[in-house]
């Protein structure tokens, strides 16, 4: 009996205008967005290669006995674009294009959005946007009248009068409608993959193909959740028109408002400073330490006995004695500055991490946020990639601090150098990539939430439909 009901539901949807609209949207949006974003990725890759090439021909050695400005970027760690950004841009355009290494700490280069600020006003049009925004709305439009429409037309009473189990009726609505929906989606998705391969996308690589399949599975799960939401709305309301209005309202709050509202609330609940303010505070702190050190140096110079002509001459033994007095003081100031700078960094990271965790938790009220977090992690353009990038920058800075910054002297009298004082700048290490297993491990909460939404809402729909007064 269930296969017959599913077949009837499938024919009902195929013969409707909604199916034609769905098919056209799938065939237009998915291949088009994938193709356009692949061209963007190729241009970003060319820009990255040119930036790295330009950085490699700059100075690669530094003499620590020479004056070195505290805000001079002696080296840069560039962010390489990922091929899977064609599916989800994520944080790719908002992350700094490079991390600059200075004596005061790490500076951040301009993000990609700087090159096209006007286009960012309209947001990204990628595969993730199509699924999270367009297809969630289409799923509700497919199911808002699944029960309410038949109840309003009187066909539900006639159907259930034939001793048809209610669970079979509702399962046929869910399975038949979902099947009609996902077939055009899968056809368009496969066609989009064909276009990508034709344009040179490395789909066959071992790190790419499983992630693409995972992106498809996450999309199907998300669409199923909104199918169930539509059925729940339809079982609770008697009028199809009312169900349509309620479904659209739920979509607006679930997709457009609540995911953003969580982070807005987090800024009020857990305020924090900006990275630029922390950097400027460290710069001011170093200037104060340098001024204090210079004052002590002048004091030591004035204590030097004058020569026969009454002048103070810092040469020979006098210079060595001055260096012996300045060196421990300089090391003390350097250590004190480093302790204060590390404390500033720790406080800032703790504040921003807490604010982000609060915003993340609040935004996960809706399945849209879970899809975005899961998809961007799978595509290597989300939070995990950002954390890896920033951690690599910190690791690189620590390497430079050990090899170079800790050897720089701010004492003028010690800036007598020789050719053997040249220090080779350590080159940035390659950015580590997250495996698919690690990506799922980082996104296990989002996967479980999507499954929970699907199971819980399905249960609610069946419980309400069993008690429904026909």
TIZAMAR-23584 format. One record per atom (N, C-alpha, C, O): residue in one letter; x, y, z. Coordinates in pm, whole numbers, plus 50000, padded with zeros to 5 digits. Layout:
<tidrens>
AXYZ ...
</tidrens>
This chain:
<tidrens>
X500834987850000 X500005000050000 X500875012750000 X500565022449931 X501955012550079 X502825024350086 X503435027849951 X503445039649916 X503955018049872 X504475021749740 X503445028249649 X503765037349573 X502195023649659 X501135029749577 X500895044149617 X500725052849532 X500875046649747 X500665060349795 X501845069349757 X501645080949719 X503065064049767 X504235071949728 X504195075249580 X504505086549540 X503805065449498 X503705067849353 X502665078549323 X502885087049238 X501535078149394 X500485088249376 X501005102149414 X500725111949346 X501765102749523 X502315115649568 X503335120849468 X503385132849440 X504155111949414 X505155115949315 X504485121649191 X504905132049140 X503455114849141 X502745119749022 X502065133049049 X501995141748961 X501565134749171 X500925147449206 X501915159049198 X501575169749149 X503135156949245 X504145167649242 X504705169849102 X504935181149061 X504925159149030 X505515160448895 X504595168248802 X505075175748717 X503295166548818 X502335173348730 X502035187548775 X501235194448712 X502665192048883 X502395205648933 X503405215548877 X504475211848829 X503045228448885 X503945239048838 X505145240448930 X506195245248887 X505015236449055 X506135237449149 X507315228849105 X508475232649122 X507015217249048 X508105208549004 X508875214748887 X510095213848881 X508155221148796 X508815227848683 X509715239048733 X510845240648687 X509195246948828 X510005257848885 X511245252248955 X512335257748943 X511065241249029 X512195235049099 X513235230049000 X514425232149020 X512805223448896 X513735218048797 X514525229148730 X515735227848711 X513845239948694 X514555251148628 X515555257548723 X516665260948682 X515175259348849 X516095265448946 X517325256548969 X518445261548978 X517095243448980 X518225234349001 X519205234848884 X520405236148903 X518665233848763 X519525233548645 X520205246848619 X521245247348553 X519625257648670 X520225270848647 X521195274648759 X522325278648732 X520755273448884 X521545278948995 X522775270549027 X523875276049040 X522625257349041 X523735249249089 X524905249048990 X526025252349029 X524705245348862 X525865245648769 X526435259548750 X527645261148736 X525575269748749 X526055283448726 X526935288148842 X528015293548819 X526475286148965 X527265290749079 X528585283049090 X529625289049121 X528565270049065 X529805262349071 X530795266948965 X531985268148993 X530315269448845 X531205273648736 X531805287448762 X533005289448742 X530985296748807 X531465310348832 X532475310448946 X533515316948937 X532175303249054 X533075303149169 X534375295849139 X535405298649200 X534345286449044 X535605280049004 X536515289848931 X537725289648950 X535935298348848 X536735308748782 X537315318348886 X538465322648875 X536525321748987 X537025330449093 X538165323849168 X539155330449201 X538035311049196 X539105303749265 X540405303849184 X541485305849240 X540295301749055 X541505301648971 X542175315248972 X543405316048973 X541395326048973 X541995339448979 X542635341849115 X543715347749124 X541985337249222 X542565338549356 X543875330749367 X544815335149433 X543925319249302 X545145311149306 X546285318149233 X547425317749279 X545985324649121 X547005332249049 X547505343849134 X548705346449140 X546595350949200 X546985362149287 X547875357249402 X548845363849439 X547525345749458 X548325340149567 X549735336749519 X550705339849587 X549855330449403 X551155326549351 X552015338849320 X553225338749344 X551395349349268 X552135361649239 X552615368349369 X553725373649375 X551755368149472 X552135374349599 X553295366849664 X554215372949718 X553265353449658 X554355345549715 X555645347849638 X556715348949696 X555525348449506 X556705350849423 X557325364349455 X558545365649463 X556475374549472 X556985387949504 X557645388149641 X558665394749660 X557075380949737 X557665380649872 X559005373349873 X559885376749952 X559165363549786 X560415355849784 X561595363649728 X562745360249755 X561325374149649 X562425381749591 X562805393649678 X563725401149644 X562115395749791 X562465406449882 X563625401949972 X564175391149953 X563985410250068 X565095407250156 X564835394150231 X563765392150288 X565815385250229 X565685372450300 X566685371350414 X566735361150482 X567485381850434 X568445381850545 X568325394950622 X567925405250567 X568685394450750 X568625406150837 X569855405950927 X570295395350971 X570395417750953 X571495418951048 X570945424151180 X570495435551186 X570955416051286 X570365420251413 X571085431851478 X570535438051570 X572305435151434 X573025446551491 X572625459651425 X573015470451471 X571845458751316 X571385470751247 X570045475251304 X569295467051357 X569735488251293 X568425493051341 X567305486051265 X567365484851142 X566275481351335 X565125474751275 X563855480551335 X563635479651456 X563025486551251 X561785492551299 X560895481751361 X560835470451313 X560195485551466 X559385475751539 X558165471251460 X557665460351485 X557675479451365 X556495475651288 X556835471451145 X555945470851060 X558115468451119 X558515463950987 X558205449050970 X558575440951056 X557525445450862 X557205431450835 X558405424750768 X558685427150651 X559105416550844 X560305410050791 X559955397750708 X560765393250627 X558755392250727 X558335380650650 X556815379750655 X556175386250738 X556225371650564 X554775370350555 X554385355750536 X555065348050467 X553275352150598 X552675339050579 X551385340950500 X550435346750551 X551355336050376 X550215338350288 X549185327050301 X549525315550328 X547925330750281 X546825321250287 X546525316150146 X546145323850057 X546695303250126 X546445297249995 X544975293849980 X544405287550069 X544335297749870 X542925294349850 X542745279349831 X543615272649777 X541605274149875 X541325259949865 X540375257249748 X539485265249723 X540545246149676 X539665243249561 X538205241949601 X537325245349522 X537925237049721 X536535234949763 X535815247949796 X534645247749833 X536515259249784 X535825272049801 X534795274449692 X533955283449706 X534835266649584 X533815268049479 X532445263749533 X531425267749477 X532405255749639 X531145251449698 X530715260849810 X529525263749825 X531655265549888 X531325274150001 X532485283750024 X533575279550062 X532245296550002 X533305306550022 X533665307850170 X534835309750205 X532655306750256 X532915307050400 X533675319450444 X533305330650410 X534725317250521 X535545328250572 X536705331850478 X537535340250511 X536745325450361 X537885327350271 X538155341750235 X539305346050233 X537095349450207 X537285363350165 X537465372950282 X537935384150263 X537105368750403 X537225377750518 X538515375550598 X538895383950679 X539175364250575 X540465361950643 X541545370850583 X541475374150465 X542555374750662 X543645382850606 X544405375050499 X544665363150513 X544765382050392 X545475375550281 X546855370650324 X547395361350265 X547425376950424 X548705372250479 X548835376850623 X548125385950667 X549745370550696 X550095374450832 X551525379550830 X552455372050800 X551705392350864 X553015398550864 X553715397150998 X553085399051102 X554995393950995 X555775391751117 X556595404251150 X557485407951073 X556315410651263 X557045422451309 X557545420051451 X557145410551518 X558405428851497 X558915427651634 X557795429751736 X557855424151845 X556795437551702 X555685440151793 X554655428851794 X553785428551881 X554745419751701 X553765409051692 X553365406451549 X554125409251456 X552165401051530 X551685397051398 X550695407451348 X549735410851416 X550945412351229 X550005421151161 X549215413251058 X549665402751012 X548055418251022 X547185411250928 X547055419250799 X546755431150801 X547275412350688 X547125418650559 X545655420650523 X544785415250591 X545375428350420 X543975430850383 X543295418250333 X543925410450261 X542035415950368 X541325404250316 X540955406150170 X541105417050115 X540465395650108 X540115396349965 X538955405749939 X538815410749827 X538125408250039 X536965416950017 X537385431249988 X536595439049933 X538625434750023 X539085448349997 X539145451249848 X538915462549805 X539465440949768 X539565442849624 X538215444649556 X538145450149447 X537135439949620 X535795441349561 X534795444249673 X533925435949701 X534915456049738 X534055458649855 X532585460049819 X531725456249898 X532285465649700 X530885467949665 X530125454949644 X528965453749684 X530775445049584 X530095432349559 X529775425149688 X528845417049692 X530535427849795 X530285421049922 X529015425849989 X528515419350080 X528485437449945 X527225442250000 X526085432649970 X525135431550047 X526185425649859 X525125416549817 X525335402349865 X524455393949846 X526475399349926 X526735386049978 X527275376549873 X527425380049756 X527565364249919 X528095353849830 X526975346349762 X525935343549823 X527175343049635 X526275334049564 X527055321449533 X527735320549430 X526945311849623 X527655299249604 X526705287649633 X525535289649662 X527245275649625 X526435263649646 X525815263549786 X524665259549801 X526565267849886 X526045268250022 X524855277750033 X523875274550100 X524925289449970 X523815298949973 X522585293149905 X521475294649955 X522785286549792 X521645280749719 X520935270349806 X519705270149811 X521705261749874 X521095251449957 X520445257450081 X519275254750109 X521185265650153 X520695270550282 X519525280250268 X518655280650354 X519495288150161 X518485298550146 X517405294750046 X516215294750080 X517785291549924 X516805289149817 X516105275649836 X514875274949834 X516875265149856 X516275251749862 X515505249549991 X514555241649993 X515875256250099 X515065255150221 X513685261150200 X512685255750248 X513625272350127 X512325278350097 X511515269550003 X510305267850021 X512165263949903 X511465255149810 X510925242749881 X509845237949849 X511685237549977 X511215225850051 X509945229150129 X509035220850135 X509875240950187 X508655244950258 X507495246950161 X506355243550193 X507775252350044 X506715254349944 X506185240949893 X505035240149849 X506995230549897 X506555217349854 X505665210449957 X504875201749922 X505775214350083 X505105206650189 X504115214650272 X503445208850358 X503985227650251 X503115235550338 X501645231050330 X500905232650426 X501225225350215 X499835220850200 X499715205650194 X498705200350147 X500755198550241 X500735183950233 X499525178150306 X498865169050255 X499225183350425 X498065178750501 X496965189350501 X495795186150483 X497345201950521 X496355212550529 X495585214050398 X494385216850400 X496245212150285 X495565213350156 X494515202550137 X493405205450093 X494865190250168 X493895179350153 X492785180350256 X491635176850229 X493125185150375 X492095186850477 X491115197750437 X489905196450458 X491635208650380 X490785219750337 X489905215650219 X488755219950209 X490445207350130 X489675202950013 X488715191550045 X487845188449964 X488845185250162 X487975174350200 X488435160750155 X487785150750186 X489565159850084 X490055146850036 X490695138650145 X490765126350135 X491165145150251 X491805137850360 X490785128950432 X491085117550467 X489555134350454 X488515126450520 X488155114150438 X487955103350493 X488075115850305 X487705104750218 X488815094350216 X488545082350219 X490075098850210 X491205089550204 X491305081050330 X491475068850323 X491185087550444 X491325080250570 X490075072150606 X490105063850696 X488985074650533 X487775066850557 X487915052650505 X487105044050540 X488905049950423 X489105036750365 X490025028050452 X490735019450401 X489985030250580 X490805022750677 X492295023050643 X493015013250663 X492735034450592 X494155036250561 X494875040750688 X494465050550750 X495925033950729 X496675038250848 X497245052250829 X497775055650723 X497125060150932 X497565073950921 X499085075050903 X499565084050834 X499825066050964 X501275066850950 X501715064450806 X502655070850759 X501025055250734 X501355052850593 X501035065150508 X501775068450416 X499945071650540 X499575083650464 X500645094550479 X501055100750382 X501075096750605 X502045107450628 X503425103650573 X504155112150522 X503785090750583 X505055086450525 X505065088250374 X506085092050317 X503955085750309 X503885087550164 X504065102150125 X504665105150022 X503545111250209 X503725125550183 X505195129350194 X505725136550109 X505845124450298 X507255127950319 X508155121650214 X508975128550153 X508015108650193 X508925101450102 X508695105649958 X509645108249885 X507425106249916 X507135109849777 X507575123949742 X508195126249639 X507255133449831 X507665147249805 X509175148949808 X509735156149725 X509815142249903 X511275143349912 X511955137249789 X512935142649739 X511435126149742 X512015119749623 X511905128949501 X512875130549427 X510745134949482 X510555144149369 X511505156049381 X511965161349281 X511775160249503 X512625172049524 X514095168849498 X514785176649432 X514585157649548 X516025155149543 X516485150149406 X517665151749373 X515615144349326 X516055139549194 X516525151149106 X517625150149052 X515755162149089 X516295173549012 X517555179449075 X518455183949005 X517605179349209 X518795184649277 X520035176349243 X521085181849211 X519895163049250 X521045154349222 X521455155249075 X522645155149044 X520485156148985 X520815157448842 X521585170348817 X522595170348747 X521105181448875 X521805194248858 X523175194048924 X524125199848872 X523285187449038 X524565186549108 X525585178749024 X526735182949013 X525165167748967 X526075159948883 X526475167748758 X527625167048715 X525545175048702 X525865183348585 X526855194348624 X527765197548547 X526675200148743 X527625210248789 X529015204548811 X530005211048780 X529105192148864 X530395185648880 X531055182948745 X532265184148730 X530235179348647 X530775177148512 X531385189948456 X532445189648395 X530715201048477 X531255213948431 X532565217248503 X533505222248442 X532625214448634 X533845217248709 X535015208948658 X536115214248638 X534785196148636 X535855187448585 X536305192248448 X537495192048416 X535365196548367 X535695201648233 X536545214348241 X537365216848153 X536355222148347 X537125234448366 X538445231948439 X539225241248460 X538705219548478 X539985216448542 X539925214348691 X540975214248756 X538755212848749 X538625210748893 X539145196748930 X538755187048865 X539995195549031 X540605182549067 X539645173649146 X539935170549262 X538545169649088 X537555161749159 X538075148049197 X537675142549299 X538965142349117 X539435128849142 X540455127449253 X540825116249287 X540935138449310 X541925137549417 X541325131349542 X540135132849571 X542165124249616 X541695116849733 X541145125849843 X540315121549923 X541615138449848 X541145147549950 X539935155649905 X539305162449986 X539605154949777 X538525163049722 X537225155049709 X536185159349757 X537295143549644 X536095135949611 X535285132049736 X534065133949735 X535895126649842 X535085123349961 X534425135650023 X533315134750076 X535085146950018 X534505159050074 X533305163749991 X532315168550047 X533385162249859 X532255165949774 X531055157049804 X529925161949812 X531285144149821 X530185135049858 X529605138749994 X528395138050015 X530475142750087 X530005146750219 X529175159550210 X528175160950281 X529575168850124 X528795181050104 X527415177750048 X526415183750090 X527345168449955 X526065164349899 X525185157850006 X523995160750014 X525765149150089 X524995142550194 X524475152650296 X523335151650341 X525315162450334 X524875172750428 X523725180950370 X522805184750442 X523785183750240 X522715191250174 X521405183450175 X520345189150200 X521475170550147 X520275162150147 X519655161350287 X518435161450301 X520495160550389 X519995160150526 X519325173250563 X518275173350627 X519905184350523 X519335197550552 X518005199350481 X517055204450541 X517915195350355 X516645196350282 X515575187750349 X514415191850357 X515955176050398 X515005167250466 X514455174050592 X513275172650623 X515305181250665 X514855188150786 X513775198250752 X512765199050822 X513955206050646 X512955216050609 X511715209650549 X510625215350559 X511845198150488 X510655190750446 X509795187250566 X508575188850562 X510425182550672 X509685178850792 X509085191250858 X507965190650909 X509815202450857 X509255214850912 X507975218650838 X506985222550901 X507995217650707 X506795220750630 X505635211550664 X504495216150674 X505905198650683 X504845189150718 X504295192150858 X503085191250879 X505165195650952 X504705199251086 X503745211051080 X502685210851141 X504125221351006 X503255233150991 X501935229050928 X500875233650970 X501985220450828 X500785216350757 X499835208350845 X498615209250829 X500375200450938 X499515192451026 X498865200751136 X497825196951189 X499465212051170 X498925220251278 X497895230451230 X497165236051312 X497815232951101 X496915243351050 X495885237150956 X496145227250889 X494705243450954 X493605238450872 X493595244350732 X493155237850638 X494095256750719 X494035263850591 X495405263650523 X496435265850587 X495405260950393 X496655260750318 X497255274850307 X498475276350311 X496415284950294 X496915298650285 X497605302750415 X498675308850414 X496965299350527 X497585302350656 X498895294750673 X499875300150724 X498895282250630 X500115274250639 X501245280350555 X502395280050597 X500905285750438 X501925292150354 X502535304250423 X503745306250419 X501675312450486 X502175324450555 X503055320550673 X504115326450694 X502615310650749 X503395306150864 X504725300050819 X505765302450880 X504675292150711 X505905285850660 X506905296450617 X508105295150643 X506425306850550 X507345317450506 X507915324950626 X509085328650626 X507085327250728 X507575334050849 X508635325750919 X509665331050962 X508385312650930 X509375303750992 X510665303950913 X511745303850972 X510575304050782 X511775304250697 X512575317050720 X513805316550728 X511895328450729 X512585341150750 X513375341050880 X514535345150885 X512735336250987 X513415336151117 X514495325351122 X515575327651176 X514215313551065 X515155302451076 X516385304350988 X517485300151025 X516215310850872 X517315311850775 X517965325550775 X519195326550764 X517195336050787 X517735349550768 X518045356950898 X519005364650902 X517275354751003 X517395363151122 X518155356351235 X519165361651282 X517685344751278 X518255338451398 X519745335451388 X520455337851486 X520275330251275 X521725327751270 X522565340151293 X523645339351352 X522095351651247 X522835364151266 X522575370151403 X523445376751460 X521365367951454 X521005373751583 X521855368151696 X522125374951795 X522275355551682 X523085349451787 X524395356751811 X524775359051926 X525075360651704 X526355367551719 X526165382151760 X527015387751828 X525055388251718 X524775401751765 X524535401751916 X524985410751987 X523825391651963 X523595390752108 X524895387852182 X525085392752294 X525785380052122 X527055376752187 X527915389152206 X528635390252306 X527865398552111 X528645410852125 X528175419252243 X528965426452305 X526885418352275 X526345425652389 X526625418252519 X526975424352620 X526485404952515 X526685396852635 X528165396152674 X528515397452791 X529025394052571 X530465392452598 X531235402252508 X531725398152403 X531355414952545 X532095424452462 X533595421652465 X534095415752561 X534295425852361 X535735423752353 X536385434952273 X535695442852208 X537725435452279 X538475445452204 X538745440652062 X538505429052028 X539235449751978 X539615446151841 X541095442351838 X541865446151926 X541475434751735 X542875430651721 X543785442651697 X544935442751741 X543265452951628 X544075464751601 X544365472451730 X545465477751747 X543385473051819 X543605480151945 X544655472952030 X545455479352099 X544645459652026 X545655451952101 X547035454352042 X548005456052117 X547135454551910 X548435457051845 X548955470951879 X550145472551908 X548095481051875 X548525494751906 X548925495952053 X549825503652087 X548245488452139 X548615488752281 X549995482752302 X550775487852383 X550315472052231 X551645466052241 X552695475452183 X553805476552236 X552355482252075 X553305491752014 X553615503252112 X554765507152128 X552575508552176 X552785519252273 X553615514352391 X554445521652445 X553375501952432 X554125496152542 X555605495052506 X556465498252588 X555915490452384 X557305489552343 X557955503352336 X559115504952375 X557235513352288 X557785526952282 X558125532052422 X559135538752441 X557275528852518 X557545533052656 X558805526152710 X559625532352776 X558945513252681 X560125506052726 X561385511352659 X562435512652723 X561295514452529 X562455519852458 X562855533452514 X564045536452528 X561855541552546 X562155554752602 X562815553452740 X563765560752771 X562315544152821 X562915542152953 X564335536852941 X565215540753018 X564565527952846 X565905522552826 X566865533452777 X568015533952818 X566365541952688 X567215552852638 X567555562552750 X568655568052754 X566605564752840 X566865573752953 X567955567953044 X568825575353090 X567895554953069 X568925548653151 X570285549053082 X571315550853146 X570265547452950 X571515547752875 X572175561552884 X573385562552903 X571365571952870 X571915585552882 X572465587853023 X573505594253040 X571775582553123 X572235584053260 X573595577353279 X574475582853344 X573765565153222 X575045558153234 X576145565753160 X577285566353206 X575795571553047 X576805579152970 X577265591253050 X578455594353053 X576305598053116 X576675609953193 X577535606453315 X578245614953367 X577475593853359 X578305589653472 X579715585953429 X580575583653514 X579985585453298 X581315582153248 X582265593953273 X581925605353241 X583445591453330 X584385602453358 X584835609053228 X585075602153129 X584945622553227 X585405629453106 X586925627753088 X587635624253182 X587385630252964 X588815629152938 X589505642152978 X588925650653045 X590745643652935 X591525655252974 X590945668352924 X591145678652988 X590245668152811 X589675680452755 X588285683252812 X587655693152775 X587825674752902 X586515677052963 X585355671052886 X584205673052924 X585635663752779 X584565657552700 X584375642952741 X585315636452788 X583145637952723 X582835623952750 X582965616252619 X582215618552525 X583905607252615 X584165599552494 X583915584852525 X584525579052615 X582995578752447 X582665564552466 X583435556552362 X582975554652249 X584595551852400 X585435543952311 X586235533952394 X586485536052513 X586635523152331 X587515513452394 X586945507452521 X585845501952522 X587715508752630 X587285502952757 X585985509352808 X585175502552870 X585805522252783 X584595529152828 X583355523352760 X582315521552823 X583475520452633 X582345514652560 X582025500652611 X580855497152626 X583055492752636 X582815479252687 X582155479552824 X581255471552853 X582595488852908 X581975490053041 X580515494453029 X579655489753102 X580255503752934 X578875508352913 X577995496952863 X576855495452906 X578545488952771 X577785477552719 X577475467452829 X576385461752834 X578445465352918 X578235455953028 X577115460553121 X576395452353178 X576965473653137 X575915478953224 X574565479053151 X573515476853213 X574595481653019 X573355482852942 X572745469152912 X571525467552912 X573605459252885 X573105446252839 X572125439652936 X571045435852892 X572425438053064 X571425431853154 X570155440053168 X569055434553182 X570305453453163 X569125461953172 X568245460153048 X567025459753057 X568895459052932 X568145457052807 X567415443752808 X566275442952764 X568065433552857 X567435420352865 X566265420552963 X565255413952940 X566415428053072 X565335429153169 X564115436053106 X562985431553124 X564365447053032 X563265454152967 X562615445352860 X561395445152845 X563445438152786 X562915429552681 X562015418652741 X560935415852689 X562465412552850 X561685402152915 X560385407752972 X559335401352964 X560465419653030 X559265425753086 X558255429152977 X557055427052995 X558735434252863 X557835437152753 X557175424452700 X555975424252672 X557975413752686 X557435401352633 X556365395552725 X555365390252678 X556575396752855 X555575391852951 X554275399552938 X553195393652938 X554385412952927 X553175421152912 X552475418352779 X551245417452773 X553275416952673 X552685414252541 X551975400752538 X550895399452481 X552585390652600 X551955377452605 X550665377852685 X549695371052651 X550655385752791 X549425386852871 X548325393552790 X547175389352796 X548675403952716 X547675410452630 X547105400652528 X545895400152507 X547985392852466 X547515383152367 X546615372552429 X545585369052372 X547005367652546 X546185357452612 X544805362852650 X543785356152632 X544785375052702 X543495381052740 X542615383152618 X541415380552622 X543215387952509 X542425390552388 X541875377552329 X540715376952288 X542715367252325 X542255354352272 X541155348452358 X540195342652306 X541295349752488 X540275344452577 X538945351852558 X537885345652557 X539005365052542 X537795372952524 X537105369552392 X535895367252388 X537885369152284 X537295366452153 X536765352152144 X535725349652083 X537495342752204 X537035328752201 X535725327152276 X534815320152230 X535625333652389 X534385332652467 X533225339052391 X532135333452386 X533465350752332 X532395357252256 X531955348752139 X530755347652111 X532905342652070 X532575334251956 X531805321851998 X530865317751930 X532185315852108 X531475303952156 X530035307152194 X529135299252166 X529825318652256 X528455322752291 X527635324952164 X526495320252155 X528205332152065 X527485334551941 X527195321651866 X526115319951810 X528165312551865 X527985299651797 X526865291651862 X526025285951792 X526845291351992 X525825283752064 X524435289452039 X523495281952015 X524315302652046 X523015308852025 X522525307151881 X521325305451858 X523425307551785 X523025306551645 X522585292451607 X521875290551508 X523015282451685 X522675268551652 X521235264951688 X520855253251682 X520435274751724 X519025272151749 X518345267351621 X517375259851627 X518845271651507 X518245267851379 X519175258351303 X520385258951321 X518615249551216 X519455240351139 X520315247351034 X521305241550988 X519975259450996 X520765266550895 X522185269050944 X523135267350868 X522335272951070 X523675275351124 X524485262551126 X525665262551093 X523845251451164 X524555238651166 X525025234751028 X526145229751012 X524185237050926 X524595234050788 X525795242550747 X526735237450686 X525765255350781 X526855264450742 X528155260250808 X529185259650741 X528135257350937 X529345253251007 X529885240050951 X531085238650930 X528985230550928 X529395217450876 X529965218650735 X531005212950705 X529275226050649 X529695227250508 X531015234650495 X531875230450418 X531185245450568 X532435253050556 X533615245250612 X534735246750563 X533395237250714 X534485228750764 X534855217950663 X536035214950644 X533845212150599 X534125202150495 X534845208450376 X535715202150315 X534475220750343 X535085227750229 X536395234650264 X537015240850178 X536835233550390 X538075239750437 X538065254850423 X539085261050391 X536915260850447 X536795275350445 X536115280650571 X535635292050573 X536085272550676 X535365276550795 X536255279150914 X537405283250901 X535695276551031 X536375279751157 X537655271551174 X538665276651223 X537615258951135 X538795250451151 X539955255751068 X541085256251116 X539685259550943 X540745264850857 X541285278050913 X542495280450909 X540405286450963 X540855299151022 X541765296651141 X542815302951154 X541365287451229 X542185284551347 X543545278851308 X544565282451367 X543565270051208 X544835264451160 X545735275551105 X546945275651130 X545145284751033 X545895295750972 X546515304751079 X547695308151072 X545705308551177 X546205317351283 X547225310251371 X548195316351416 X547015297451397 X547985289751476 X549315288451402 X550385289151463 X549235286451269 X550465285851190 X551205299151195 X552435299451200 X550455310351194 X551095323451207 X551785325251340 X552895330551345 X551145320751448 X551775321751580 X553015312951588 X554035317051645 X552925301051532 X554085292051534 X555245298051455 X556405297251497 X554925304051342 X555965310251259 X556575322251331 X557785324351324 X555755329951400 X556275341451473 X557225337051584 X558255343351607 X556875326251653 X557755321051760 X559095316551702 X560135318351765 X559065310551582 X560305306551517 X561155318851487 X562365318751512 X560545329251433 X561295341451401 X561795348451527 X562875354251528 X561005347751633 X561435354151757 X562695347351811 X563605353951861 X562725334051800 X563905326651847 X565115329151759 X566235330951809 X564905329151627 X566015330151533 X566485344551509 X567655346751477 X565585354351525 X565925367951484 X565575378551588 X566465385551636 X564295379751624 X563865391051705 X564565391551841 X564875402451890 X564805380051901 X565455379752033 X566925383852025 X567545386552129 X567505384251905 X568925387651889 X569145402251853 X570285406851845 X568055409551832 X568175423551791 X568455432151914 X567795430752017 X569425440951903 X569795449852012 X569335464051982 X569545469051871 X568705470552079 X568275484352063 X569315494252117 X569075506352115 X570445489152163 X571485497752220 X572425502352107 X573075494052043 X572475515452084 X573215520851969 X574685517251974 X575275514251870 X575295517452094 X576735515352101 X577135501052064 X578305498452038 X576165491752061 X576485477952029 X576205474651883 X576325463051843 X575825484451803 X575515481851664 X576775482351577 X576785488551471 X577805475851624 X579005473751544 X578935459551491 X578985449951568 X578815458351361 X578515445051307 X579575441051206 X580355449151156 X579565428251179 X580445422351080 X579625413550987 X578425411451010 X580245408550884 X579525400350786 X578995387550849 X578005381950801 X579625382850955 X579155370551018 X577905372451102 X577335362751152 X577475384951118 X576275387551198 X574985385451119 X573905385951178 X575065383250989 X573875381750906 X573085369450949 X573635358650967 X571745371350967 X570845360651005 X569885357850890 X569255367050839 X569775345350849 X568855341350744 X567435340850800 X567185334650903 X566505347550730 X565115347650775 X564495333950752 X564525328650641 X563945328350856 X563295315250845 X562075316350756 X561235325250775 X561955307450659 X560825307750566 X559575301950633 X559685293050718 X558395307050597 X557165302250661 X556905287550634 X557145282950523 X556425280250732 X556145266050712 X554865264250631 X554035273350628 X554685252850567 X553435250450492 X552255249350587 X552375244150698 X551095254350541 X549895254150623 X549305240050626 X549055234150522 X549095234750745 X548565221250759 X547105220750713 X546335230050737 X546735209750648 X545365207650605 X544665197950699 X545295188750752 X543395200150720 X542605191650808 X542045179850729 X541485181650621 X542195167950782 X541665156050716 X540135155950727 X539555163150808 X539525147650644 X538065146650645 X537565141550779 X536545146150830 X538295131950837 X537895126750968 X537965137651075 X537075138451160 X538995146051071 X539095157151167 X537985167351146 X537455173051241 X537635169751018 X536565179250989 X535235174351047 X534495182351104 X534945161651034 X533725156151093 X533805156351246 X532795158551314 X534995153851298 X535155154151444 X534895168251498 X534305169851605 X535335178251424 X535105191951465 X533635195951448 X533155205151514 X532915189151359 X531535192751327 X530525182651377 X529385182451331 X530925174151472 X530025163651519 X528765169551582 X527695163651572 X528895181051647 X527725187351708 X526725191351602 X525515189451619 X527205196951491 X526315201351384 X525635189551315 X524455190351282 X526355178651294 X525755166651235 X524665161251326 X523575157651280 X524955160551456 X523975155351550 X522765164451561 X521635159651576 X522985177551553 X521855186751559 X520945185351437 X519725185351451 X521515184051319 X520695182051199 X519885169251210 X518705168951176 X520525158451257 X519795145851276 X518715147351383 X517615142051368 X519045154551489 X518055156651596 X516865164451545 X515715160751572 X517105175351470 X515995183051415 X515105174151328 X513875174751338 X515725165951244 X514945157451156 X514105147451233 X512915145951204 X514685140351330 X513965130151406 X512905136351496 X511765131651501 X513265147151567 X512335153351661 X511125159151588 X509985157351632 X511365166151477 X510255172251404 X509375161551338 X508155163151330 X509985150851290 X509185139851234 X508285133851340 X507115130851313 X508815131951460 X508015126651571 X506855135951604 X505735131351628 X507135148951607 X506075158651636 X504995158251530 X503805158651562 X505395157351403 X504405156751294 X503515144551306 X502295145551288 X504095132951337 X503285120651348 X502375121051470 X501215116951462 X502895125851583 X502055126651702 X500865135951681 X499755132751723 X501085147051617 X499975156251590 X498995150251489 X497785151651504 X499525143451387 X498635138051285 X497795126551340 X496655124751298 X498345118551434 X497565107651494 X496405112951576 X495365106551586 X496585124851635 X495535130651718 X494655140451644 X493765146551702 X494915141951515 X494185151951436 X492735147751419 X492435136351385 X491845157351443 X490415155151425 X490055158051280 X489985169651240 X489825147551203 X489515149251060 X488045153951044 X487585155950932 
</tidrens>
